[in-house]
Amino acid sequence: MNKEQIGQAIAEARKAQGITIRELAGRCSTSTRAVQAVEKGWYNVGIDTYLALAQQLGVELQIKPIERTKGAE
């Protein structure tokens, strides 16, 4: 998963819950511009920011192994 896909997932979760960018930014003590940039995949943020956004949206970030095809090493 790349930062654009993570941002899209955050945006979808936020919209599904009817939360504005301004509300989410306030809950995470960050700027609306930063949330917009994260949702668009334009902004490199630390894991703490991703975790704060996910926590406020009630979603979970997971790390899992990438499925590799046989012989692709």
Phi and psi restraints in degrees (range 20) as a CNS / XPLOR table:
assign (resid 1 and name C) (resid 2 and name N)
       (resid 2 and name CA) (resid 2 and name C) 1.0 -106.5 20.0 2
assign (resid 2 and name N) (resid 2 and name CA)
       (resid 2 and name C) (resid 3 and name N) 1.0 177.5 20.0 2
assign (resid 2 and name C) (resid 3 and name N)
       (resid 3 and name CA) (resid 3 and name C) 1.0 -66.0 20.0 2
assign (resid 3 and name N) (resid 3 and name CA)
       (resid 3 and name C) (resid 4 and name N) 1.0 -29.2 20.0 2
assign (resid 3 and name C) (resid 4 and name N)
       (resid 4 and name CA) (resid 4 and name C) 1.0 -67.0 20.0 2
assign (resid 4 and name N) (resid 4 and name CA)
       (resid 4 and name C) (resid 5 and name N) 1.0 -41.7 20.0 2
assign (resid 4 and name C) (resid 5 and name N)
       (resid 5 and name CA) (resid 5 and name C) 1.0 -68.2 20.0 2
assign (resid 5 and name N) (resid 5 and name CA)
       (resid 5 and name C) (resid 6 and name N) 1.0 -38.7 20.0 2
assign (resid 5 and name C) (resid 6 and name N)
       (resid 6 and name CA) (resid 6 and name C) 1.0 -64.4 20.0 2
assign (resid 6 and name N) (resid 6 and name CA)
       (resid 6 and name C) (resid 7 and name N) 1.0 -45.0 20.0 2
assign (resid 6 and name C) (resid 7 and name N)
       (resid 7 and name CA) (resid 7 and name C) 1.0 -60.5 20.0 2
assign (resid 7 and name N) (resid 7 and name CA)
       (resid 7 and name C) (resid 8 and name N) 1.0 -41.8 20.0 2
assign (resid 7 and name C) (resid 8 and name N)
       (resid 8 and name CA) (resid 8 and name C) 1.0 -63.6 20.0 2
assign (resid 8 and name N) (resid 8 and name CA)
       (resid 8 and name C) (resid 9 and name N) 1.0 -41.5 20.0 2
assign (resid 8 and name C) (resid 9 and name N)
       (resid 9 and name CA) (resid 9 and name C) 1.0 -64.2 20.0 2
assign (resid 9 and name N) (resid 9 and name CA)
       (resid 9 and name C) (resid 10 and name N) 1.0 -40.0 20.0 2
assign (resid 9 and name C) (resid 10 and name N)
       (resid 10 and name CA) (resid 10 and name C) 1.0 -64.5 20.0 2
assign (resid 10 and name N) (resid 10 and name CA)
       (resid 10 and name C) (resid 11 and name N) 1.0 -45.0 20.0 2
assign (resid 10 and name C) (resid 11 and name N)
       (resid 11 and name CA) (resid 11 and name C) 1.0 -61.3 20.0 2
assign (resid 11 and name N) (resid 11 and name CA)
       (resid 11 and name C) (resid 12 and name N) 1.0 -43.6 20.0 2
assign (resid 11 and name C) (resid 12 and name N)
       (resid 12 and name CA) (resid 12 and name C) 1.0 -63.3 20.0 2
assign (resid 12 and name N) (resid 12 and name CA)
       (resid 12 and name C) (resid 13 and name N) 1.0 -42.3 20.0 2
assign (resid 12 and name C) (resid 13 and name N)
       (resid 13 and name CA) (resid 13 and name C) 1.0 -64.9 20.0 2
assign (resid 13 and name N) (resid 13 and name CA)
       (resid 13 and name C) (resid 14 and name N) 1.0 -41.3 20.0 2
assign (resid 13 and name C) (resid 14 and name N)
       (resid 14 and name CA) (resid 14 and name C) 1.0 -63.3 20.0 2
assign (resid 14 and name N) (resid 14 and name CA)
       (resid 14 and name C) (resid 15 and name N) 1.0 -48.2 20.0 2
assign (resid 14 and name C) (resid 15 and name N)
       (resid 15 and name CA) (resid 15 and name C) 1.0 -64.6 20.0 2
assign (resid 15 and name N) (resid 15 and name CA)
       (resid 15 and name C) (resid 16 and name N) 1.0 -39.7 20.0 2
assign (resid 15 and name C) (resid 16 and name N)
       (resid 16 and name CA) (resid 16 and name C) 1.0 -61.8 20.0 2
assign (resid 16 and name N) (resid 16 and name CA)
       (resid 16 and name C) (resid 17 and name N) 1.0 -28.2 20.0 2
assign (resid 16 and name C) (resid 17 and name N)
       (resid 17 and name CA) (resid 17 and name C) 1.0 -94.4 20.0 2
assign (resid 17 and name N) (resid 17 and name CA)
       (resid 17 and name C) (resid 18 and name N) 1.0 -0.3 20.0 2
assign (resid 17 and name C) (resid 18 and name N)
       (resid 18 and name CA) (resid 18 and name C) 1.0 69.1 20.0 2
assign (resid 18 and name N) (resid 18 and name CA)
       (resid 18 and name C) (resid 19 and name N) 1.0 29.1 20.0 2
assign (resid 18 and name C) (resid 19 and name N)
       (resid 19 and name CA) (resid 19 and name C) 1.0 -98.0 20.0 2
assign (resid 19 and name N) (resid 19 and name CA)
       (resid 19 and name C) (resid 20 and name N) 1.0 133.4 20.0 2
assign (resid 19 and name C) (resid 20 and name N)
       (resid 20 and name CA) (resid 20 and name C) 1.0 -79.9 20.0 2
assign (resid 20 and name N) (resid 20 and name CA)
       (resid 20 and name C) (resid 21 and name N) 1.0 162.0 20.0 2
assign (resid 20 and name C) (resid 21 and name N)
       (resid 21 and name CA) (resid 21 and name C) 1.0 -60.3 20.0 2
assign (resid 21 and name N) (resid 21 and name CA)
       (resid 21 and name C) (resid 22 and name N) 1.0 -41.0 20.0 2
assign (resid 21 and name C) (resid 22 and name N)
       (resid 22 and name CA) (resid 22 and name C) 1.0 -61.1 20.0 2
assign (resid 22 and name N) (resid 22 and name CA)
       (resid 22 and name C) (resid 23 and name N) 1.0 -43.7 20.0 2
assign (resid 22 and name C) (resid 23 and name N)
       (resid 23 and name CA) (resid 23 and name C) 1.0 -62.9 20.0 2
assign (resid 23 and name N) (resid 23 and name CA)
       (resid 23 and name C) (resid 24 and name N) 1.0 -46.5 20.0 2
assign (resid 23 and name C) (resid 24 and name N)
       (resid 24 and name CA) (resid 24 and name C) 1.0 -63.3 20.0 2
assign (resid 24 and name N) (resid 24 and name CA)
       (resid 24 and name C) (resid 25 and name N) 1.0 -42.6 20.0 2
assign (resid 24 and name C) (resid 25 and name N)
       (resid 25 and name CA) (resid 25 and name C) 1.0 -60.0 20.0 2
assign (resid 25 and name N) (resid 25 and name CA)
       (resid 25 and name C) (resid 26 and name N) 1.0 -43.5 20.0 2
assign (resid 25 and name C) (resid 26 and name N)
       (resid 26 and name CA) (resid 26 and name C) 1.0 -62.7 20.0 2
assign (resid 26 and name N) (resid 26 and name CA)
       (resid 26 and name C) (resid 27 and name N) 1.0 -41.3 20.0 2
assign (resid 26 and name C) (resid 27 and name N)
       (resid 27 and name CA) (resid 27 and name C) 1.0 -65.4 20.0 2
assign (resid 27 and name N) (resid 27 and name CA)
       (resid 27 and name C) (resid 28 and name N) 1.0 -28.1 20.0 2
assign (resid 27 and name C) (resid 28 and name N)
       (resid 28 and name CA) (resid 28 and name C) 1.0 -101.0 20.0 2
assign (resid 28 and name N) (resid 28 and name CA)
       (resid 28 and name C) (resid 29 and name N) 1.0 4.4 20.0 2
assign (resid 28 and name C) (resid 29 and name N)
       (resid 29 and name CA) (resid 29 and name C) 1.0 54.1 20.0 2
assign (resid 29 and name N) (resid 29 and name CA)
       (resid 29 and name C) (resid 30 and name N) 1.0 46.4 20.0 2
assign (resid 29 and name C) (resid 30 and name N)
       (resid 30 and name CA) (resid 30 and name C) 1.0 -134.2 20.0 2
assign (resid 30 and name N) (resid 30 and name CA)
       (resid 30 and name C) (resid 31 and name N) 1.0 177.6 20.0 2
assign (resid 30 and name C) (resid 31 and name N)
       (resid 31 and name CA) (resid 31 and name C) 1.0 -88.2 20.0 2
assign (resid 31 and name N) (resid 31 and name CA)
       (resid 31 and name C) (resid 32 and name N) 1.0 157.0 20.0 2
assign (resid 31 and name C) (resid 32 and name N)
       (resid 32 and name CA) (resid 32 and name C) 1.0 -64.2 20.0 2
assign (resid 32 and name N) (resid 32 and name CA)
       (resid 32 and name C) (resid 33 and name N) 1.0 -36.0 20.0 2
assign (resid 32 and name C) (resid 33 and name N)
       (resid 33 and name CA) (resid 33 and name C) 1.0 -61.7 20.0 2
assign (resid 33 and name N) (resid 33 and name CA)
       (resid 33 and name C) (resid 34 and name N) 1.0 -38.7 20.0 2
assign (resid 33 and name C) (resid 34 and name N)
       (resid 34 and name CA) (resid 34 and name C) 1.0 -66.4 20.0 2
assign (resid 34 and name N) (resid 34 and name CA)
       (resid 34 and name C) (resid 35 and name N) 1.0 -42.7 20.0 2
assign (resid 34 and name C) (resid 35 and name N)
       (resid 35 and name CA) (resid 35 and name C) 1.0 -63.7 20.0 2
assign (resid 35 and name N) (resid 35 and name CA)
       (resid 35 and name C) (resid 36 and name N) 1.0 -44.4 20.0 2
assign (resid 35 and name C) (resid 36 and name N)
       (resid 36 and name CA) (resid 36 and name C) 1.0 -58.2 20.0 2
assign (resid 36 and name N) (resid 36 and name CA)
       (resid 36 and name C) (resid 37 and name N) 1.0 -44.7 20.0 2
assign (resid 36 and name C) (resid 37 and name N)
       (resid 37 and name CA) (resid 37 and name C) 1.0 -65.7 20.0 2
assign (resid 37 and name N) (resid 37 and name CA)
       (resid 37 and name C) (resid 38 and name N) 1.0 -40.3 20.0 2
assign (resid 37 and name C) (resid 38 and name N)
       (resid 38 and name CA) (resid 38 and name C) 1.0 -62.0 20.0 2
assign (resid 38 and name N) (resid 38 and name CA)
       (resid 38 and name C) (resid 39 and name N) 1.0 -46.6 20.0 2
assign (resid 38 and name C) (resid 39 and name N)
       (resid 39 and name CA) (resid 39 and name C) 1.0 -62.7 20.0 2
assign (resid 39 and name N) (resid 39 and name CA)
       (resid 39 and name C) (resid 40 and name N) 1.0 -30.0 20.0 2
assign (resid 39 and name C) (resid 40 and name N)
       (resid 40 and name CA) (resid 40 and name C) 1.0 -87.0 20.0 2
assign (resid 40 and name N) (resid 40 and name CA)
       (resid 40 and name C) (resid 41 and name N) 1.0 -9.2 20.0 2
assign (resid 40 and name C) (resid 41 and name N)
       (resid 41 and name CA) (resid 41 and name C) 1.0 78.2 20.0 2
assign (resid 41 and name N) (resid 41 and name CA)
       (resid 41 and name C) (resid 42 and name N) 1.0 19.5 20.0 2
assign (resid 41 and name C) (resid 42 and name N)
       (resid 42 and name CA) (resid 42 and name C) 1.0 -91.6 20.0 2
assign (resid 42 and name N) (resid 42 and name CA)
       (resid 42 and name C) (resid 43 and name N) 1.0 -8.8 20.0 2
assign (resid 42 and name C) (resid 43 and name N)
       (resid 43 and name CA) (resid 43 and name C) 1.0 -128.8 20.0 2
assign (resid 43 and name N) (resid 43 and name CA)
       (resid 43 and name C) (resid 44 and name N) 1.0 128.1 20.0 2
assign (resid 43 and name C) (resid 44 and name N)
       (resid 44 and name CA) (resid 44 and name C) 1.0 -87.8 20.0 2
assign (resid 44 and name N) (resid 44 and name CA)
       (resid 44 and name C) (resid 45 and name N) 1.0 118.0 20.0 2
assign (resid 44 and name C) (resid 45 and name N)
       (resid 45 and name CA) (resid 45 and name C) 1.0 -121.0 20.0 2
assign (resid 45 and name N) (resid 45 and name CA)
       (resid 45 and name C) (resid 46 and name N) 1.0 163.0 20.0 2
assign (resid 45 and name C) (resid 46 and name N)
       (resid 46 and name CA) (resid 46 and name C) 1.0 -74.3 20.0 2
assign (resid 46 and name N) (resid 46 and name CA)
       (resid 46 and name C) (resid 47 and name N) 1.0 163.8 20.0 2
assign (resid 46 and name C) (resid 47 and name N)
       (resid 47 and name CA) (resid 47 and name C) 1.0 -60.0 20.0 2
assign (resid 47 and name N) (resid 47 and name CA)
       (resid 47 and name C) (resid 48 and name N) 1.0 -30.8 20.0 2
assign (resid 47 and name C) (resid 48 and name N)
       (resid 48 and name CA) (resid 48 and name C) 1.0 -60.2 20.0 2
assign (resid 48 and name N) (resid 48 and name CA)
       (resid 48 and name C) (resid 49 and name N) 1.0 -38.2 20.0 2
assign (resid 48 and name C) (resid 49 and name N)
       (resid 49 and name CA) (resid 49 and name C) 1.0 -68.6 20.0 2
assign (resid 49 and name N) (resid 49 and name CA)
       (resid 49 and name C) (resid 50 and name N) 1.0 -45.1 20.0 2
assign (resid 49 and name C) (resid 50 and name N)
       (resid 50 and name CA) (resid 50 and name C) 1.0 -59.9 20.0 2
assign (resid 50 and name N) (resid 50 and name CA)
       (resid 50 and name C) (resid 51 and name N) 1.0 -42.7 20.0 2
assign (resid 50 and name C) (resid 51 and name N)
       (resid 51 and name CA) (resid 51 and name C) 1.0 -64.0 20.0 2
assign (resid 51 and name N) (resid 51 and name CA)
       (resid 51 and name C) (resid 52 and name N) 1.0 -40.4 20.0 2
assign (resid 51 and name C) (resid 52 and name N)
       (resid 52 and name CA) (resid 52 and name C) 1.0 -64.2 20.0 2
assign (resid 52 and name N) (resid 52 and name CA)
       (resid 52 and name C) (resid 53 and name N) 1.0 -44.3 20.0 2
assign (resid 52 and name C) (resid 53 and name N)
       (resid 53 and name CA) (resid 53 and name C) 1.0 -61.3 20.0 2
assign (resid 53 and name N) (resid 53 and name CA)
       (resid 53 and name C) (resid 54 and name N) 1.0 -47.3 20.0 2
assign (resid 53 and name C) (resid 54 and name N)
       (resid 54 and name CA) (resid 54 and name C) 1.0 -61.7 20.0 2
assign (resid 54 and name N) (resid 54 and name CA)
       (resid 54 and name C) (resid 55 and name N) 1.0 -43.6 20.0 2
assign (resid 54 and name C) (resid 55 and name N)
       (resid 55 and name CA) (resid 55 and name C) 1.0 -61.9 20.0 2
assign (resid 55 and name N) (resid 55 and name CA)
       (resid 55 and name C) (resid 56 and name N) 1.0 -44.5 20.0 2
assign (resid 55 and name C) (resid 56 and name N)
       (resid 56 and name CA) (resid 56 and name C) 1.0 -66.2 20.0 2
assign (resid 56 and name N) (resid 56 and name CA)
       (resid 56 and name C) (resid 57 and name N) 1.0 -26.4 20.0 2
assign (resid 56 and name C) (resid 57 and name N)
       (resid 57 and name CA) (resid 57 and name C) 1.0 -91.3 20.0 2
assign (resid 57 and name N) (resid 57 and name CA)
       (resid 57 and name C) (resid 58 and name N) 1.0 -5.5 20.0 2
assign (resid 57 and name C) (resid 58 and name N)
       (resid 58 and name CA) (resid 58 and name C) 1.0 70.4 20.0 2
assign (resid 58 and name N) (resid 58 and name CA)
       (resid 58 and name C) (resid 59 and name N) 1.0 31.5 20.0 2
assign (resid 58 and name C) (resid 59 and name N)
       (resid 59 and name CA) (resid 59 and name C) 1.0 -118.0 20.0 2
assign (resid 59 and name N) (resid 59 and name CA)
       (resid 59 and name C) (resid 60 and name N) 1.0 165.9 20.0 2
assign (resid 59 and name C) (resid 60 and name N)
       (resid 60 and name CA) (resid 60 and name C) 1.0 -117.9 20.0 2
assign (resid 60 and name N) (resid 60 and name CA)
       (resid 60 and name C) (resid 61 and name N) 1.0 134.6 20.0 2
assign (resid 60 and name C) (resid 61 and name N)
       (resid 61 and name CA) (resid 61 and name C) 1.0 -91.4 20.0 2
assign (resid 61 and name N) (resid 61 and name CA)
       (resid 61 and name C) (resid 62 and name N) 1.0 137.0 20.0 2
assign (resid 61 and name C) (resid 62 and name N)
       (resid 62 and name CA) (resid 62 and name C) 1.0 -128.3 20.0 2
assign (resid 62 and name N) (resid 62 and name CA)
       (resid 62 and name C) (resid 63 and name N) 1.0 149.2 20.0 2
assign (resid 62 and name C) (resid 63 and name N)
       (resid 63 and name CA) (resid 63 and name C) 1.0 -114.3 20.0 2
assign (resid 63 and name N) (resid 63 and name CA)
       (resid 63 and name C) (resid 64 and name N) 1.0 126.2 20.0 2
assign (resid 63 and name C) (resid 64 and name N)
       (resid 64 and name CA) (resid 64 and name C) 1.0 -141.3 20.0 2
assign (resid 64 and name N) (resid 64 and name CA)
       (resid 64 and name C) (resid 65 and name N) 1.0 156.8 20.0 2
assign (resid 64 and name C) (resid 65 and name N)
       (resid 65 and name CA) (resid 65 and name C) 1.0 -63.6 20.0 2
assign (resid 65 and name N) (resid 65 and name CA)
       (resid 65 and name C) (resid 66 and name N) 1.0 145.8 20.0 2
assign (resid 65 and name C) (resid 66 and name N)
       (resid 66 and name CA) (resid 66 and name C) 1.0 -79.1 20.0 2
assign (resid 66 and name N) (resid 66 and name CA)
       (resid 66 and name C) (resid 67 and name N) 1.0 133.8 20.0 2
assign (resid 66 and name C) (resid 67 and name N)
       (resid 67 and name CA) (resid 67 and name C) 1.0 -75.2 20.0 2
assign (resid 67 and name N) (resid 67 and name CA)
       (resid 67 and name C) (resid 68 and name N) 1.0 122.4 20.0 2
assign (resid 67 and name C) (resid 68 and name N)
       (resid 68 and name CA) (resid 68 and name C) 1.0 -109.9 20.0 2
assign (resid 68 and name N) (resid 68 and name CA)
       (resid 68 and name C) (resid 69 and name N) 1.0 145.7 20.0 2
assign (resid 68 and name C) (resid 69 and name N)
       (resid 69 and name CA) (resid 69 and name C) 1.0 -79.8 20.0 2
assign (resid 69 and name N) (resid 69 and name CA)
       (resid 69 and name C) (resid 70 and name N) 1.0 154.1 20.0 2
assign (resid 69 and name C) (resid 70 and name N)
       (resid 70 and name CA) (resid 70 and name C) 1.0 -60.4 20.0 2
assign (resid 70 and name N) (resid 70 and name CA)
       (resid 70 and name C) (resid 71 and name N) 1.0 128.7 20.0 2
assign (resid 70 and name C) (resid 71 and name N)
       (resid 71 and name CA) (resid 71 and name C) 1.0 89.0 20.0 2
assign (resid 71 and name N) (resid 71 and name CA)
       (resid 71 and name C) (resid 72 and name N) 1.0 -1.1 20.0 2
assign (resid 71 and name C) (resid 72 and name N)
       (resid 72 and name CA) (resid 72 and name C) 1.0 -96.6 20.0 2
assign (resid 72 and name N) (resid 72 and name CA)
       (resid 72 and name C) (resid 73 and name N) 1.0 74.7 20.0 2
